[in-house]
Amino acid sequence: MYKRLIKIKNLLLLLVLCAGLSSAPAMGAETLTLDQAITLALTKNSGVEITKARIEEKEQKLKEMRSHYWPRLVALGTGARMTNPIDYQLGQGSIAPPMQNPPIPIPLPPNDISIRGDETSFVNVTAMVVQPVTQLLKINSGVDIASTDVKIAGEELDRVRGDIRYAVEKVYYGILIAGRQKKEAELRIELEEARLSDAKNALESGVALPLEISGLKASLLDRKKERLDIENQVINLTYMLNDLTGRPLETETLLDDTLNVPDKAQTLAQYDESALAANHELAIADLTLKKATLAVDAAKKEFLPDMNLFALYNYGHDFNVVNNHIGAVGVSLSWTIFDFGQKNSVLGQRQALHHQAQRNYQRVKNEVQREIKKEVTNLRYSDQLVSLASQAVAFRKNALKLASDLDDTGLRLNTAKIEAEAELAKAEADLFAAQLSRRLVLVNLTKLTGRPYVREGV
């Protein structure tokens, strides 16, 4: 008997030690708050970096389009060596005089003249400054389109940031909820183990049947499976959180469940008004429509002729037939009078894109309004769910108190108290999940309205 008590004592000490180790924070685990997670995601997430690079690309494109306003300096040089040198014979009398009445007795030229290049090689260099004139109208349209692309890229960056914030909060809340659910699962396991122990004692007394023991063992395995599923869910959610925050996937993290006060809820009309003014999807659709309008205007300007002002200088070192230094100032004009309908086809394409952009804007507007209405309905549902869950927690606390009192008096088995603790843990997990679900609805409404993501007290 004494040896048996020693074994039981050692077993209890081992269980306490194991429980302490399992509940202690992992060595090297990093504590992370929600605001820290959001900050990391916004600074290190690859999606944000890609969108920033896209903005830089559009800004460089805008600089390129603006550069077309200014004159172009063009230089062209040619050097060659003749395989056959110039050797031209101008015969006597081969030039007819402009006035032959009275006839001129002397032939022009009076003698045969030989025109021969001094060298068999030549060099020719031309420098030209060209300033577009009528093209400035087309360039202005191109600049406006490029500027709109920069604005679209900026709205896309804000949209990506909002999506990342929402994703971080969703994963963060999922891990916290799973932690509460794991606590409930562990109490359920403890309850099944207590029931199994009571059943084994009853079996030895001849009160219980072996069939009941088998059923309790199966229930215990089911509870352990539920805990295993929750642990696996936490691991997967932690991987997602590490990926969103730009950290190695295997980083161990302890989450702080101290959350700030959520944003105050607004009315449906207020949410709709804010979304029409600042929703990023709607802003992108509106800017795309403006871009399509500019593209139609640019296509119409293609019917104008191209006129340039130019000044050039030419230097030629060749055969001494003409002057080596030549300068010129003038106007050049180019106009494609007939192109078999090419410009009209381009204009038709731009008008079709404009029509698509109009329809898309209305579609996005309807989707945003529908999503806001749905989330406002979810907010009301969440409020009711939080109220019911709060009442359930109060009832479960009272039930636990009664079970504890009966356990202290020895009128009930210990399983009644453990079951009450498990039910209370479930109620608290449900309340916590309902509260976080409400917060998530408010976060999504913040994203839909396009408002700056700033929490109260932060």
C-alpha positions as CSV (number, residue, x, y, z in Angstrom):
1,M,0.0,0.0,0.0
2,Y,2.8,2.4,0.9
3,K,4.6,1.6,-2.4
4,R,1.4,2.3,-4.3
5,L,1.0,5.7,-2.7
6,I,4.6,6.6,-3.5
7,K,4.0,5.7,-7.2
8,I,0.8,7.8,-7.2
9,K,2.7,10.7,-5.7
10,N,5.5,10.4,-8.3
11,L,2.9,10.3,-11.1
12,L,1.2,13.4,-9.8
13,L,4.5,15.2,-9.6
14,L,5.3,14.2,-13.2
15,L,1.9,15.4,-14.4
16,V,2.3,18.7,-12.7
17,L,5.8,19.1,-14.3
18,C,4.5,18.3,-17.7
19,A,1.6,20.7,-17.4
20,G,4.0,23.4,-16.3
21,L,6.2,22.8,-19.3
22,S,3.3,22.7,-21.7
23,S,1.8,26.0,-20.4
24,A,5.1,27.8,-20.2
25,P,6.0,30.1,-23.1
26,A,8.2,28.5,-25.8
27,M,11.9,29.5,-25.5
28,G,12.7,32.3,-27.9
29,A,9.0,32.9,-28.8
30,E,8.2,36.5,-29.8
31,T,5.3,38.4,-28.2
32,L,3.4,40.2,-30.9
33,T,0.6,42.7,-30.5
34,L,-2.1,43.3,-33.2
35,D,-0.8,46.8,-34.0
36,Q,2.8,45.5,-34.3
37,A,1.6,42.8,-36.7
38,I,-0.2,45.3,-38.8
39,T,2.9,47.6,-38.9
40,L,5.1,44.7,-39.9
41,A,2.7,43.6,-42.6
42,L,2.5,47.1,-44.1
43,T,6.3,47.5,-44.2
44,K,7.5,44.1,-45.1
45,N,4.6,42.4,-47.1
46,S,5.6,41.6,-50.7
47,G,2.3,42.8,-52.0
48,V,2.9,46.3,-50.7
49,E,6.4,46.4,-52.2
50,I,5.2,45.3,-55.6
51,T,2.5,48.0,-55.6
52,K,5.0,50.6,-54.6
53,A,7.2,49.6,-57.5
54,R,4.2,49.9,-59.8
55,I,3.7,53.5,-58.6
56,E,7.4,54.2,-59.3
57,E,6.9,52.8,-62.8
58,K,3.9,55.0,-63.5
59,E,5.7,58.1,-62.2
60,Q,8.6,57.4,-64.6
61,K,6.1,57.0,-67.4
62,L,4.6,60.4,-66.5
63,K,8.1,62.0,-66.7
64,E,8.6,60.4,-70.1
65,M,5.4,61.8,-71.4
66,R,6.2,65.3,-70.1
67,S,9.6,65.2,-71.8
68,H,7.8,65.2,-75.2
69,Y,6.8,68.9,-74.6
70,W,10.4,70.0,-75.2
71,P,12.5,70.3,-78.5
72,R,14.5,67.3,-79.7
73,L,18.1,67.7,-80.7
74,V,19.0,65.1,-83.4
75,A,22.4,64.5,-84.9
76,L,23.1,62.3,-88.0
77,G,26.5,61.5,-89.4
78,T,27.6,59.6,-92.5
79,G,31.1,58.6,-93.6
80,A,31.8,56.4,-96.7
81,R,34.4,55.7,-99.3
82,M,33.4,55.6,-103.0
83,T,34.2,52.5,-105.0
84,N,33.9,54.6,-108.2
85,P,35.0,58.3,-107.8
86,I,32.9,61.0,-109.3
87,D,34.0,61.8,-112.9
88,Y,31.4,63.8,-114.8
89,Q,32.0,65.4,-118.3
90,L,30.1,68.6,-119.1
91,G,30.3,69.0,-122.9
92,Q,30.8,72.2,-124.9
93,G,27.5,74.0,-125.6
94,S,25.5,71.5,-123.5
95,I,23.8,74.3,-121.4
96,A,21.1,76.2,-123.2
97,P,21.1,79.9,-122.4
98,P,17.9,81.3,-120.8
99,M,17.5,83.9,-123.6
100,Q,18.3,83.0,-127.2
101,N,16.9,86.0,-128.9
102,P,19.2,87.3,-130.3
103,P,21.2,84.1,-130.3
104,I,24.4,84.0,-128.3
105,P,27.3,83.1,-130.6
106,I,29.4,81.7,-127.8
107,P,28.4,78.1,-126.6
108,L,27.9,77.3,-122.9
109,P,30.2,76.1,-121.8
110,P,32.7,77.2,-124.3
111,N,34.8,74.1,-123.7
112,D,34.4,70.7,-122.3
113,I,34.5,70.7,-118.4
114,S,35.5,67.8,-116.3
115,I,33.9,67.5,-112.8
116,R,36.0,65.1,-110.7
117,G,36.0,64.6,-106.9
118,D,39.3,65.3,-105.3
119,E,38.9,62.3,-103.0
120,T,37.2,59.0,-103.0
121,S,35.8,59.3,-99.5
122,F,33.4,61.8,-97.9
123,V,31.9,62.8,-94.5
124,N,28.5,64.4,-93.9
125,V,27.2,65.5,-90.5
126,T,23.7,67.0,-89.8
127,A,22.4,68.5,-86.5
128,M,18.7,69.4,-86.2
129,V,16.5,70.9,-83.5
130,V,12.8,70.0,-83.8
131,Q,10.0,71.5,-81.8
132,P,6.6,69.9,-82.2
133,V,3.6,72.2,-82.6
134,T,0.3,70.6,-83.3
135,Q,1.6,67.4,-81.5
136,L,1.5,69.4,-78.2
137,L,-2.3,68.7,-78.1
138,K,-1.7,65.0,-78.4
139,I,1.2,65.1,-75.9
140,N,-1.1,66.9,-73.4
141,S,-3.6,64.1,-73.6
142,G,-0.8,61.5,-73.0
143,V,0.4,63.4,-70.0
144,D,-3.1,63.5,-68.5
145,I,-3.5,59.7,-69.1
146,A,-0.1,59.0,-67.5
147,S,-1.0,61.2,-64.5
148,T,-4.3,59.3,-64.1
149,D,-2.3,56.0,-64.1
150,V,-0.2,57.4,-61.2
151,K,-3.4,58.1,-59.3
152,I,-4.8,54.7,-60.0
153,A,-1.6,53.1,-58.8
154,G,-1.9,55.1,-55.6
155,E,-5.4,53.9,-55.0
156,E,-4.3,50.4,-55.6
157,L,-1.6,50.7,-52.9
158,D,-4.2,52.0,-50.4
159,R,-6.5,49.1,-51.4
160,V,-3.7,46.5,-50.9
161,R,-2.9,48.1,-47.5
162,G,-6.6,47.8,-46.5
163,D,-6.7,44.2,-47.7
164,I,-3.6,43.3,-45.7
165,R,-4.8,45.0,-42.6
166,Y,-8.1,43.0,-42.8
167,A,-6.2,39.8,-43.5
168,V,-3.9,40.3,-40.5
169,E,-6.7,41.0,-38.1
170,K,-8.7,38.0,-39.4
171,V,-5.7,35.6,-38.9
172,Y,-4.8,37.2,-35.6
173,Y,-8.3,36.8,-34.3
174,G,-8.4,33.2,-35.6
175,I,-5.4,32.3,-33.6
176,L,-6.8,33.9,-30.4
177,I,-10.1,32.1,-30.8
178,A,-8.4,28.8,-31.4
179,G,-6.5,29.3,-28.2
180,R,-9.8,29.7,-26.3
181,Q,-11.2,26.6,-28.1
182,K,-8.1,24.6,-27.2
183,K,-8.7,25.4,-23.5
184,E,-12.2,24.1,-23.8
185,A,-10.9,21.0,-25.6
186,E,-8.5,20.2,-22.8
187,L,-11.3,20.5,-20.2
188,R,-13.4,18.1,-22.3
189,I,-10.5,15.7,-22.4
190,E,-10.2,16.0,-18.6
191,L,-13.9,15.4,-18.3
192,E,-13.8,12.2,-20.4
193,E,-10.8,10.9,-18.5
194,A,-12.7,11.5,-15.2
195,R,-15.8,9.8,-16.6
196,L,-13.7,6.9,-17.8
197,S,-12.1,6.6,-14.4
198,D,-15.5,6.6,-12.7
199,A,-16.7,4.0,-15.1
200,K,-13.7,1.7,-14.5
201,N,-14.4,1.9,-10.8
202,A,-18.1,1.1,-11.4
203,L,-17.0,-1.8,-13.6
204,E,-14.9,-3.2,-10.8
205,S,-18.0,-2.9,-8.5
206,G,-20.1,-4.6,-11.1
207,V,-22.3,-1.5,-11.7
208,A,-21.1,-0.6,-15.3
209,L,-20.7,-2.8,-18.4
210,P,-17.6,-3.2,-20.6
211,L,-19.6,-1.6,-23.4
212,E,-19.8,1.6,-21.5
213,I,-16.0,1.6,-21.0
214,S,-15.4,1.2,-24.8
215,G,-17.8,4.1,-25.5
216,L,-16.0,6.4,-23.1
217,K,-12.6,5.5,-24.5
218,A,-13.9,6.3,-28.0
219,S,-15.3,9.7,-26.7
220,L,-11.9,10.4,-25.2
221,L,-10.2,9.8,-28.5
222,D,-12.7,12.1,-30.2
223,R,-11.9,14.8,-27.8
224,K,-8.1,14.4,-28.3
225,K,-8.7,14.5,-32.1
226,E,-10.6,17.8,-31.6
227,R,-7.6,19.2,-29.7
228,L,-5.2,18.0,-32.4
229,D,-7.4,19.7,-35.1
230,I,-7.3,23.0,-33.1
231,E,-3.5,22.8,-32.7
232,N,-3.0,22.1,-36.4
233,Q,-5.3,25.1,-37.2
234,V,-3.2,27.3,-34.9
235,I,0.0,26.2,-36.7
236,N,-1.5,26.9,-40.2
237,L,-2.8,30.3,-39.0
238,T,0.6,31.1,-37.5
239,Y,2.3,30.3,-40.9
240,M,-0.2,32.7,-42.6
241,L,0.5,35.5,-40.0
242,N,4.3,35.1,-40.4
243,D,3.9,35.3,-44.2
244,L,1.7,38.4,-44.0
245,T,4.2,40.1,-41.7
246,G,7.2,39.2,-43.8
247,R,8.8,36.9,-41.2
248,P,10.2,33.3,-41.5
249,L,7.3,30.8,-41.5
250,E,8.7,28.9,-38.5
251,T,8.9,32.0,-36.3
252,E,7.3,31.1,-32.9
253,T,4.9,33.8,-31.8
254,L,2.9,34.6,-28.7
255,L,-0.1,36.8,-29.4
256,D,-1.2,39.5,-27.0
257,D,-5.0,39.3,-26.6
258,T,-5.3,42.8,-25.1
259,L,-7.2,44.6,-27.9
260,N,-8.0,48.3,-28.2
261,V,-11.5,49.8,-28.3
262,P,-12.9,49.2,-31.8
263,D,-14.3,51.9,-34.0
264,K,-17.7,53.2,-33.3
265,A,-20.5,51.9,-35.6
266,Q,-22.1,54.3,-38.0
267,T,-25.5,54.3,-39.8
268,L,-26.0,52.7,-43.2
269,A,-26.4,56.2,-44.8
270,Q,-23.1,57.4,-43.3
271,Y,-21.2,54.3,-44.5
272,D,-22.7,54.8,-48.1
273,E,-21.7,58.4,-48.1
274,S,-18.1,57.7,-47.0
275,A,-17.8,54.9,-49.5
276,L,-18.9,57.1,-52.4
277,A,-16.2,59.6,-51.4
278,A,-13.3,57.4,-50.5
279,N,-13.8,53.7,-51.4
280,H,-10.6,52.6,-53.2
281,E,-12.3,50.2,-55.6
282,L,-14.8,52.9,-56.6
283,A,-12.0,55.4,-56.9
284,I,-10.1,53.1,-59.3
285,A,-13.2,52.6,-61.4
286,D,-13.8,56.4,-61.5
287,L,-10.2,57.1,-62.5
288,T,-10.4,54.3,-65.1
289,L,-13.5,56.1,-66.6
290,K,-11.6,59.4,-66.7
291,K,-8.7,57.7,-68.4
292,A,-11.0,56.2,-71.0
293,T,-12.5,59.7,-71.7
294,L,-9.0,61.1,-72.2
295,A,-8.1,58.2,-74.5
296,V,-11.1,59.0,-76.7
297,D,-10.0,62.7,-76.8
298,A,-6.5,61.6,-77.8
299,A,-7.8,59.4,-80.6
300,K,-9.7,62.4,-82.0
301,K,-6.5,64.5,-82.0
302,E,-4.8,61.9,-84.2
303,F,-6.8,63.3,-87.2
304,L,-4.7,66.6,-86.9
305,P,-1.6,67.0,-89.1
306,D,1.8,66.9,-87.5
307,M,3.6,70.2,-87.8
308,N,7.2,70.9,-86.5
309,L,9.5,73.9,-86.4
310,F,13.0,73.0,-87.1
311,A,16.5,74.4,-87.5
312,L,19.4,72.4,-89.0
313,Y,23.1,72.7,-89.7
314,N,24.9,70.5,-92.3
315,Y,28.6,70.0,-92.7
316,G,29.8,68.0,-95.7
317,H,33.4,67.2,-96.5
318,D,33.1,65.6,-99.9
319,F,33.8,66.6,-103.5
320,N,33.9,70.4,-103.3
321,V,31.0,70.6,-105.6
322,V,28.7,72.5,-103.2
323,N,29.4,74.6,-100.0
324,N,30.5,72.5,-97.1
325,H,28.5,74.5,-94.5
326,I,24.7,74.7,-94.9
327,G,22.1,76.1,-92.4
328,A,18.3,76.1,-92.7
329,V,15.3,77.1,-90.6
330,G,11.7,76.1,-91.5
331,V,8.5,74.3,-90.9
332,S,7.7,70.6,-91.7
333,L,4.2,69.3,-92.1
334,S,3.0,65.7,-92.2
335,W,-0.6,64.6,-92.7
336,T,-1.9,61.2,-93.5
337,I,-5.0,62.1,-95.7
338,F,-6.3,58.6,-96.1
339,D,-5.4,55.5,-94.1
340,F,-8.2,53.0,-95.0
341,G,-10.0,53.7,-91.8
342,Q,-7.2,53.1,-89.3
343,K,-7.8,56.2,-87.2
344,N,-11.6,55.7,-87.2
345,S,-11.0,52.1,-86.0
346,V,-8.8,53.3,-83.1
347,L,-11.4,55.9,-82.2
348,G,-14.1,53.2,-82.2
349,Q,-11.9,51.0,-79.9
350,R,-11.5,53.9,-77.4
351,Q,-15.2,54.6,-77.4
352,A,-16.0,51.0,-76.7
353,L,-13.5,51.0,-73.8
354,H,-15.2,54.2,-72.5
355,H,-18.5,52.4,-72.5
356,Q,-17.0,49.5,-70.6
357,A,-15.5,51.9,-68.0
358,Q,-19.0,53.5,-67.5
359,R,-20.6,50.1,-67.0
360,N,-17.8,49.0,-64.7
361,Y,-18.1,52.0,-62.5
362,Q,-21.8,51.4,-62.0
363,R,-21.1,47.7,-61.3
364,V,-18.5,48.5,-58.7
365,K,-20.7,51.1,-57.1
366,N,-23.5,48.6,-56.7
367,E,-21.2,46.0,-55.3
368,V,-19.8,48.4,-52.7
369,Q,-23.2,49.5,-51.6
370,R,-24.4,45.8,-51.4
371,E,-21.3,44.8,-49.4
372,I,-21.8,47.7,-47.0
373,K,-25.5,46.8,-46.5
374,K,-24.5,43.2,-45.9
375,E,-21.9,44.1,-43.3
376,V,-24.3,46.5,-41.5
377,T,-26.7,43.5,-41.2
378,N,-23.8,41.4,-39.9
379,L,-23.0,44.1,-37.4
380,R,-26.5,43.9,-36.0
381,Y,-26.3,40.1,-35.9
382,S,-23.0,40.3,-34.1
383,D,-24.4,42.7,-31.5
384,Q,-27.2,40.2,-30.8
385,L,-24.7,37.3,-30.7
386,V,-22.5,39.1,-28.2
387,S,-25.5,39.8,-26.0
388,L,-26.6,36.2,-26.1
389,A,-23.1,34.9,-25.5
390,S,-22.7,37.3,-22.5
391,Q,-25.9,35.9,-21.0
392,A,-24.7,32.3,-21.6
393,V,-21.4,33.1,-19.8
394,A,-23.2,34.4,-16.8
395,F,-25.4,31.3,-16.6
396,R,-22.4,29.0,-17.0
397,K,-20.5,30.8,-14.2
398,N,-23.5,30.3,-12.0
399,A,-23.7,26.7,-12.9
400,L,-20.0,26.2,-12.1
401,K,-20.5,27.8,-8.7
402,L,-23.3,25.4,-8.0
403,A,-21.3,22.4,-9.2
404,S,-18.3,23.6,-7.1
405,D,-20.6,23.8,-4.0
406,L,-21.9,20.3,-4.6
407,D,-18.4,19.0,-5.1
408,D,-17.3,20.5,-1.9
409,T,-20.1,18.8,0.0
410,G,-19.5,15.5,-1.7
411,L,-23.0,15.3,-3.0
412,R,-22.0,15.1,-6.7
413,L,-19.1,13.4,-8.5
414,N,-16.1,15.5,-9.6
415,T,-17.1,15.1,-13.2
416,A,-20.0,17.6,-12.6
417,K,-17.6,20.3,-11.7
418,I,-15.3,19.5,-14.6
419,E,-18.2,19.5,-17.0
420,A,-19.3,22.9,-15.7
421,E,-15.8,24.2,-16.2
422,A,-15.8,22.9,-19.8
423,E,-19.2,24.4,-20.5
424,L,-18.0,27.8,-19.1
425,A,-14.9,27.6,-21.2
426,K,-17.0,27.0,-24.3
427,A,-19.3,29.9,-23.4
428,E,-16.3,32.2,-22.9
429,A,-14.8,31.0,-26.2
430,D,-18.1,31.7,-28.0
431,L,-18.3,35.2,-26.4
432,F,-14.8,35.9,-27.4
433,A,-15.4,34.7,-30.9
434,A,-18.6,36.9,-31.2
435,Q,-16.7,40.0,-30.0
436,L,-13.9,39.4,-32.4
437,S,-16.4,38.7,-35.2
438,R,-18.0,42.1,-34.5
439,R,-14.6,43.8,-34.6
440,L,-13.8,42.1,-37.9
441,V,-17.1,43.4,-39.4
442,L,-16.1,46.9,-38.3
443,V,-12.7,46.5,-39.8
444,N,-14.3,45.5,-43.1
445,L,-16.6,48.5,-43.0
446,T,-13.6,50.7,-42.4
447,K,-11.9,49.1,-45.5
448,L,-15.1,49.5,-47.6
449,T,-15.4,53.2,-46.7
450,G,-11.8,53.8,-47.5
451,R,-11.2,55.8,-44.3
452,P,-7.6,55.9,-42.8
453,Y,-7.0,52.9,-40.6
454,V,-6.5,54.5,-37.2
455,R,-7.7,52.9,-34.0
456,E,-8.9,54.9,-31.0
457,G,-6.1,55.3,-28.5
458,V,-3.4,54.4,-31.0
